[in-house]
Amino acid sequence: MVSKRLLCISPDGHGAAEVLCAEMPGWQIRSVGSFEEARCALREDAYLAGVLDHVIGAWPHGEVDRFLRQHSHVQWVGVVGRDTLAAASCRELVADYLCDYHTAPLDTRRLAHTTGHVYGHALLRRSRPRPGTAPSTLIGSCAAMARLRSQVERVAKVDAPVLIWGESGSGKELTAQAIHRQSTRAAGPLVPINCGAIPPNLIHSELFGYERGAFTGAARDKVGLIESANGGTLFLDEIGDLPKDLQANLLRFLQDKTISRLGATRAIPVDVRVISASHVNLQQAVARGDFREDLYYRLSVLPVTVPSLRERRDDLVELAEHFFHLHAADRSPHLKGFSSRALAAIAAHAWPGNVRELINRVRRAMVMADGKWIEPDDLDLVMPSPPIEAKLDDARCSSERLVIRACLDRSGQNVSRAARDLGVSRTTMYRLLAKHGMRS
């Protein structure tokens, strides 16, 4: 059985960790003396709770505030001096970030009891992994994401070119990164190139490089982006925007695995795996004559499709909360998460901008929200009207399911508490769970 873990941050001369070790046998208590050491410890282990031993008041206010803001997912108990609480700035830190606090001289048994209670409460809140603990950046548990992860795992094992298709903002670059990390080339570089962002007159020299003297101002040799990816992966984003004259040069590179720098007389062998992506349907672009057919077949040996956010409605709460915690430094310490009304508005929105739009709205809401919970107005979303037509049934069911799941997660899967939060009876709660095929 894995022992319970606790992180104790103690400046020199204070020993809360020692007394806690005596009062809490069986616990694994790690003591560090600085925020730098604490950050290393939090990267190595998923600590749910911690003790700040005379940190508030002893270290600069801004430094303490920044650390606690960055690690707000940890439940903190503080040990502070009585004189420390006389300072308004210290009282603000205690009120904003600590679950509980004790003043010196310590009642060690009471501190141990408080710390154990806070740890237990943290266990109840840990309903889904926090940022940094997930093995993949492809977040989501819906069927569409399960298929995508399966595709990524398969194509990562071989070296053939991959063509990723998906709507703008759906996560094509994250998918390319996941393929690279799981491939045999993971130790090599991943070089991304946005084919639509490089000026047309510079694309050739940026991709293939140039020799000294190739043109006015070329004072030295320059390695191109393709050559810089040698031994790794080249990610060609928005490949559909590549000018047609350069499509021929790229085709030659894919066929021969060699490049020629601008102004050079010799070919340079390059060992790279090519992953390309496009929000444009390249088959339709080929039919229109905007994209070379032979290049299309070279690039799309292994096609991968990234689902839009509309196809991932069951992941909306998980994604929104992930971005909420990922950008914790942007939010007010008073802000706790999303209200049920906000979750219902998220579920009802069409998300034309996909995940990029969701990130944008969540980050804006974290700054604009005034209360403890993000509301629909903070997200600049409108609450859905009560469903009166059959075509709205799906949206209503999806919203209802997301709100129920959020209440269950918030209550630590306690059905009675979730029913109270929703304002329904326990019997009605069980009926709703059965209706949506959900388990507490």
C-alpha positions as CSV (number, residue, x, y, z in Angstrom):
1,M,0.0,0.0,0.0
2,V,1.3,3.5,-1.0
3,S,1.8,5.7,2.1
4,K,0.1,9.1,2.3
5,R,2.4,11.9,1.1
6,L,2.7,15.4,2.5
7,L,5.0,18.2,1.4
8,C,6.3,20.5,4.2
9,I,8.0,23.8,3.2
10,S,10.1,25.0,6.2
11,P,12.6,27.8,6.3
12,D,15.7,27.1,8.4
13,G,15.0,27.0,12.1
14,H,11.4,25.6,12.0
15,G,10.6,22.0,12.4
16,A,6.9,21.3,11.7
17,A,7.9,18.3,9.6
18,E,9.7,16.6,12.5
19,V,6.7,16.9,14.9
20,L,4.3,15.8,12.1
21,C,6.5,12.7,11.5
22,A,6.1,11.8,15.2
23,E,2.3,12.5,15.3
24,M,1.6,10.9,11.9
25,P,3.2,7.4,11.7
26,G,2.9,5.8,8.3
27,W,2.9,9.1,6.4
28,Q,5.7,10.0,3.9
29,I,6.5,13.6,4.8
30,R,9.0,15.4,2.7
31,S,10.6,18.6,4.0
32,V,12.1,21.3,1.7
33,G,13.6,24.6,2.5
34,S,12.8,26.8,-0.6
35,F,10.2,27.3,-3.3
36,E,12.7,26.0,-5.9
37,E,13.0,22.7,-4.0
38,A,9.2,22.6,-3.6
39,R,8.7,23.0,-7.3
40,C,11.0,20.1,-8.0
41,A,9.2,18.0,-5.4
42,L,5.8,18.8,-7.0
43,R,7.1,17.9,-10.4
44,E,8.3,14.5,-9.1
45,D,5.3,13.5,-7.1
46,A,1.6,14.4,-7.1
47,Y,1.3,15.9,-3.6
48,L,-2.4,16.5,-2.7
49,A,-1.7,18.5,0.5
50,G,1.1,20.5,2.1
51,V,2.2,22.6,5.1
52,L,3.7,26.1,4.9
53,D,5.8,26.3,8.1
54,H,6.4,30.0,8.9
55,V,6.6,30.8,5.2
56,I,4.0,33.5,5.1
57,G,5.6,36.6,6.7
58,A,9.1,35.3,6.4
59,W,9.5,35.4,2.6
60,P,8.5,38.2,0.2
61,H,4.8,38.6,-0.2
62,G,5.0,38.6,-4.1
63,E,7.1,35.4,-4.1
64,V,4.7,33.6,-1.8
65,D,1.6,34.8,-3.8
66,R,3.2,33.6,-7.1
67,F,4.1,30.2,-5.8
68,L,0.6,29.6,-4.2
69,R,-1.2,30.8,-7.3
70,Q,0.8,28.4,-9.5
71,H,0.1,25.5,-7.2
72,S,-3.5,26.2,-6.2
73,H,-4.5,22.6,-6.8
74,V,-2.5,21.6,-3.6
75,Q,-4.5,21.9,-0.4
76,W,-2.3,24.0,2.0
77,V,-2.2,24.3,5.8
78,G,-0.2,27.1,7.3
79,V,1.8,27.6,10.5
80,V,2.2,31.3,11.1
81,G,3.4,33.5,14.0
82,R,0.7,35.6,15.9
83,D,2.5,38.8,15.0
84,T,2.4,37.8,11.3
85,L,-1.4,38.1,11.2
86,A,-1.1,41.7,12.1
87,A,0.0,42.5,8.6
88,A,-2.9,42.9,6.1
89,S,-0.9,41.4,3.3
90,C,-0.3,38.2,5.3
91,R,-3.9,37.9,6.3
92,E,-4.8,38.1,2.6
93,L,-2.5,35.2,1.7
94,V,-4.0,33.1,4.6
95,A,-7.5,33.9,3.5
96,D,-7.0,33.4,-0.2
97,Y,-4.8,30.3,-0.3
98,L,-4.9,28.3,2.9
99,C,-7.5,25.6,3.8
100,D,-6.6,26.2,7.5
101,Y,-3.9,27.7,9.6
102,H,-2.3,27.3,13.1
103,T,-0.4,29.9,15.2
104,A,2.7,29.3,17.2
105,P,3.3,27.8,19.7
106,L,2.0,24.7,18.0
107,D,-0.5,22.2,19.3
108,T,1.1,19.3,17.4
109,R,-1.8,16.9,17.8
110,R,-4.2,19.4,16.5
111,L,-2.0,20.3,13.5
112,A,-1.7,16.5,12.6
113,H,-5.5,16.2,12.9
114,T,-6.1,19.2,10.6
115,T,-3.5,18.1,8.0
116,G,-5.1,14.6,7.9
117,H,-8.5,16.1,7.4
118,V,-7.3,18.4,4.6
119,Y,-5.6,15.4,2.9
120,G,-8.8,13.4,3.0
121,H,-10.8,16.3,1.5
122,A,-8.2,16.6,-1.3
123,L,-8.7,12.9,-2.1
124,L,-12.4,13.5,-2.5
125,R,-11.7,16.4,-4.9
126,R,-9.3,14.3,-7.0
127,S,-11.9,13.1,-9.5
128,R,-9.8,13.6,-12.6
129,P,-6.1,14.1,-13.2
130,R,-4.6,17.6,-12.9
131,P,-2.5,19.2,-15.6
132,G,0.9,17.6,-15.9
133,T,-0.2,14.2,-14.6
134,A,-1.8,12.9,-17.8
135,P,0.4,10.7,-19.9
136,S,-0.9,12.4,-23.1
137,T,-1.7,16.0,-24.2
138,L,-4.7,14.5,-26.1
139,I,-7.2,15.1,-23.4
140,G,-10.6,13.6,-23.5
141,S,-12.4,10.3,-22.9
142,C,-15.1,10.3,-25.6
143,A,-15.2,7.7,-28.3
144,A,-13.8,10.1,-30.9
145,M,-10.7,10.8,-28.8
146,A,-10.2,7.1,-28.1
147,R,-10.1,6.5,-31.8
148,L,-7.6,9.4,-32.3
149,R,-5.3,8.1,-29.6
150,S,-5.5,4.6,-31.2
151,Q,-4.6,6.1,-34.6
152,V,-1.7,8.0,-33.1
153,E,-0.3,4.9,-31.4
154,R,-0.4,3.0,-34.6
155,V,1.1,5.5,-37.0
156,A,3.8,6.5,-34.4
157,K,5.3,3.0,-34.8
158,V,6.3,3.5,-38.5
159,D,8.2,6.1,-40.4
160,A,5.8,6.7,-43.3
161,P,4.4,10.3,-43.9
162,V,1.3,11.3,-42.0
163,L,-1.4,13.7,-43.2
164,I,-3.5,15.2,-40.3
165,W,-6.9,16.7,-41.3
166,G,-9.0,18.7,-38.9
167,E,-10.9,22.0,-38.6
168,S,-9.0,25.1,-37.6
169,G,-8.3,25.1,-33.8
170,S,-9.1,21.4,-33.3
171,G,-5.6,20.3,-32.2
172,K,-3.7,19.2,-35.2
173,E,-0.3,20.4,-33.9
174,L,-0.9,18.6,-30.6
175,T,-1.7,15.4,-32.5
176,A,1.6,15.8,-34.5
177,Q,3.5,16.3,-31.2
178,A,1.9,13.2,-29.8
179,I,3.0,11.1,-32.8
180,H,6.5,12.4,-32.5
181,R,6.8,11.7,-28.8
182,Q,5.6,8.1,-29.3
183,S,7.8,7.5,-32.3
184,T,11.4,6.1,-32.5
185,R,12.4,9.7,-33.4
186,A,11.3,11.1,-30.1
187,A,14.9,12.0,-29.1
188,G,15.3,14.0,-32.3
189,P,13.9,17.5,-33.0
190,L,10.4,18.3,-33.9
191,V,10.5,21.2,-36.3
192,P,7.1,22.9,-37.0
193,I,6.7,25.0,-40.2
194,N,3.5,27.1,-40.8
195,C,3.4,27.0,-44.6
196,G,0.9,29.8,-44.7
197,A,2.8,32.2,-42.4
198,I,6.1,32.4,-44.4
199,P,6.2,35.2,-47.0
200,P,6.2,33.6,-50.5
201,N,9.5,35.2,-51.5
202,L,11.2,33.6,-48.5
203,I,9.7,30.1,-48.4
204,H,12.3,28.5,-50.6
205,S,15.3,29.8,-48.6
206,E,13.5,29.2,-45.3
207,L,12.7,25.5,-46.1
208,F,15.8,24.5,-48.0
209,G,18.4,27.1,-46.8
210,Y,21.0,28.8,-49.0
211,E,24.7,29.0,-49.7
212,R,26.9,32.1,-49.1
213,G,26.6,34.4,-52.1
214,A,23.4,32.9,-53.4
215,F,21.9,36.4,-53.5
216,T,22.6,39.9,-52.3
217,G,22.9,39.8,-48.5
218,A,23.7,36.1,-48.2
219,A,26.9,36.6,-46.3
220,R,27.1,33.1,-44.9
221,D,25.6,29.6,-45.4
222,K,22.2,29.1,-43.8
223,V,20.7,25.7,-42.8
224,G,17.0,25.4,-43.9
225,L,14.2,24.2,-41.6
226,I,14.0,20.8,-43.4
227,E,17.7,20.2,-42.8
228,S,17.4,21.3,-39.2
229,A,14.9,18.5,-38.6
230,N,17.5,15.9,-39.5
231,G,17.1,12.8,-37.3
232,G,13.7,13.9,-36.2
233,T,10.3,15.0,-37.4
234,L,9.3,17.8,-39.8
235,F,5.7,19.1,-39.2
236,L,4.3,21.0,-42.2
237,D,1.3,22.9,-40.9
238,E,-1.3,24.2,-43.3
239,I,0.4,22.4,-46.2
240,G,-2.5,23.4,-48.5
241,D,-1.2,27.0,-48.4
242,L,2.2,26.0,-50.0
243,P,2.6,27.7,-53.4
244,K,2.5,25.3,-56.4
245,D,6.0,25.9,-57.5
246,L,7.4,24.9,-54.2
247,Q,5.1,21.8,-54.1
248,A,7.4,20.3,-56.8
249,N,10.5,20.9,-54.7
250,L,8.9,19.3,-51.7
251,L,7.8,16.3,-53.8
252,R,11.4,15.8,-55.0
253,F,12.6,15.9,-51.3
254,L,10.0,13.3,-50.3
255,Q,11.1,11.0,-53.2
256,D,14.8,11.4,-52.9
257,K,15.3,12.4,-49.2
258,T,17.7,15.0,-50.4
259,I,17.6,18.8,-50.5
260,S,19.5,21.4,-52.5
261,R,20.2,24.7,-50.8
262,L,19.6,27.9,-52.8
263,G,22.8,28.5,-54.8
264,A,24.2,25.1,-54.1
265,T,25.5,22.6,-56.7
266,R,25.2,19.5,-54.6
267,A,22.4,17.6,-52.9
268,I,22.3,17.1,-49.1
269,P,20.8,13.9,-47.7
270,V,18.3,14.5,-44.9
271,D,16.7,11.9,-42.7
272,V,13.4,13.2,-41.5
273,R,9.9,11.9,-41.0
274,V,7.2,14.2,-42.5
275,I,3.9,15.0,-40.8
276,S,1.7,17.5,-42.6
277,A,-1.6,19.0,-41.6
278,S,-4.4,21.0,-43.3
279,H,-7.8,22.4,-42.4
280,V,-8.5,22.4,-46.2
281,N,-9.7,19.1,-47.8
282,L,-6.7,18.4,-50.0
283,Q,-8.7,15.9,-52.2
284,Q,-11.0,18.8,-53.1
285,A,-7.9,21.1,-53.6
286,V,-6.5,18.4,-56.0
287,A,-9.8,18.3,-57.9
288,R,-9.7,22.2,-58.3
289,G,-6.1,22.1,-59.5
290,D,-4.8,24.0,-56.4
291,F,-2.7,21.1,-55.1
292,R,-0.5,18.5,-56.9
293,E,-2.1,15.1,-57.0
294,D,1.3,13.3,-56.8
295,L,2.3,15.3,-53.7
296,Y,-1.0,14.6,-52.1
297,Y,-0.5,10.8,-52.4
298,R,3.1,11.2,-51.1
299,L,1.9,13.0,-48.0
300,S,-1.3,11.0,-47.1
301,V,0.2,7.5,-46.7
302,L,-1.2,7.5,-43.2
303,P,-4.2,9.8,-42.9
304,V,-5.3,10.9,-39.4
305,T,-8.5,12.9,-38.7
306,V,-8.8,15.1,-35.6
307,P,-12.4,15.4,-34.4
308,S,-14.0,18.8,-34.0
309,L,-15.2,20.0,-30.6
310,R,-18.8,19.4,-31.7
311,E,-18.0,15.7,-31.9
312,R,-16.5,15.7,-28.4
313,R,-19.3,17.2,-26.3
314,D,-18.7,14.6,-23.5
315,D,-15.2,16.1,-23.1
316,L,-16.3,19.7,-22.7
317,V,-16.2,19.8,-18.9
318,E,-12.9,18.0,-18.7
319,L,-11.3,20.3,-21.2
320,A,-12.7,23.5,-19.6
321,E,-11.4,22.4,-16.2
322,H,-8.1,21.4,-17.7
323,F,-7.6,24.9,-19.1
324,F,-8.8,26.5,-15.9
325,H,-6.1,24.8,-13.9
326,L,-3.5,25.1,-16.7
327,H,-3.8,28.9,-16.6
328,A,-4.2,29.1,-12.8
329,A,-1.7,32.0,-12.7
330,D,-4.2,34.2,-14.5
331,R,-7.1,33.8,-12.1
332,S,-8.1,35.5,-8.9
333,P,-7.4,33.3,-5.8
334,H,-11.1,33.6,-4.9
335,L,-12.2,31.9,-8.2
336,K,-13.0,28.2,-7.6
337,G,-14.3,26.9,-11.0
338,F,-17.5,26.8,-13.2
339,S,-21.0,27.2,-12.0
340,S,-23.7,24.7,-13.2
341,R,-25.2,27.5,-15.4
342,A,-21.8,28.0,-17.0
343,L,-21.4,24.3,-17.7
344,A,-24.9,24.2,-19.2
345,A,-23.9,27.2,-21.5
346,I,-20.7,25.5,-22.5
347,A,-22.6,22.3,-23.4
348,A,-25.1,24.3,-25.5
349,H,-22.6,26.3,-27.5
350,A,-21.7,25.2,-31.0
351,W,-17.9,25.9,-30.7
352,P,-17.2,26.9,-34.3
353,G,-13.6,27.8,-33.2
354,N,-13.1,24.4,-31.6
355,V,-10.6,24.0,-28.8
356,R,-8.9,27.3,-29.5
357,E,-12.1,29.1,-28.9
358,L,-12.7,27.2,-25.7
359,I,-9.2,28.2,-24.4
360,N,-9.9,31.8,-25.3
361,R,-13.3,32.0,-23.5
362,V,-12.0,30.2,-20.4
363,R,-9.0,32.4,-20.1
364,R,-11.1,35.6,-20.6
365,A,-13.6,34.4,-18.0
366,M,-10.8,33.7,-15.4
367,V,-9.9,37.4,-15.6
368,M,-13.4,38.9,-15.9
369,A,-15.2,36.8,-13.2
370,D,-16.1,38.6,-10.0
371,G,-17.5,35.9,-7.8
372,K,-16.3,32.4,-6.7
373,W,-17.7,30.7,-9.8
374,I,-17.4,31.5,-13.5
375,E,-20.9,32.3,-15.0
376,P,-22.1,32.3,-18.6
377,D,-21.7,36.1,-18.9
378,D,-18.0,35.7,-18.0
379,L,-17.6,33.3,-20.9
380,D,-19.6,35.6,-23.1
381,L,-22.1,32.8,-23.7
382,V,-25.9,32.9,-23.5
383,M,-27.8,30.4,-21.4
384,P,-29.8,28.1,-23.6
385,S,-33.6,28.6,-23.6
386,P,-35.7,25.7,-22.2
387,P,-36.1,23.1,-25.0
388,I,-39.5,23.3,-26.7
389,E,-38.8,21.4,-29.9
390,A,-37.7,17.9,-30.5
391,K,-34.5,19.0,-32.3
392,L,-33.3,20.5,-29.0
393,D,-33.6,17.3,-27.1
394,D,-30.0,16.3,-27.7
395,A,-28.6,19.6,-26.5
396,R,-30.8,19.4,-23.3
397,C,-29.7,15.9,-22.5
398,S,-26.1,16.8,-23.1
399,S,-26.3,19.8,-20.8
400,E,-28.2,17.8,-18.1
401,R,-25.6,15.1,-18.2
402,L,-22.6,17.5,-18.0
403,V,-24.2,19.4,-15.0
404,I,-25.0,16.1,-13.2
405,R,-21.4,14.9,-13.8
406,A,-19.9,18.1,-12.5
407,C,-22.1,18.0,-9.3
408,L,-21.0,14.4,-8.7
409,D,-17.3,15.3,-9.2
410,R,-17.6,18.3,-6.9
411,S,-19.3,16.2,-4.2
412,G,-16.7,13.4,-4.4
413,Q,-19.3,11.1,-6.0
414,N,-21.6,11.5,-3.1
415,V,-25.1,11.1,-4.5
416,S,-26.9,12.7,-1.6
417,R,-24.7,15.9,-1.6
418,A,-25.0,16.1,-5.4
419,A,-28.8,15.9,-5.2
420,R,-28.8,18.7,-2.6
421,D,-26.6,20.9,-4.9
422,L,-29.0,20.3,-7.8
423,G,-32.1,20.9,-5.6
424,V,-33.7,17.5,-6.2
425,S,-34.5,14.5,-4.1
426,R,-32.2,11.5,-3.8
427,T,-34.8,9.4,-5.6
428,T,-34.9,11.9,-8.5
429,M,-31.1,11.9,-8.6
430,Y,-31.0,8.1,-9.0
431,R,-33.7,8.4,-11.8
432,L,-31.5,10.9,-13.6
433,L,-28.5,8.7,-13.3
434,A,-30.4,5.8,-14.7
435,K,-31.8,8.0,-17.5
436,H,-28.3,9.0,-18.7
437,G,-26.7,5.6,-18.1
438,M,-24.3,7.2,-15.5
439,R,-22.8,5.7,-12.4
440,S,-21.8,7.6,-9.3
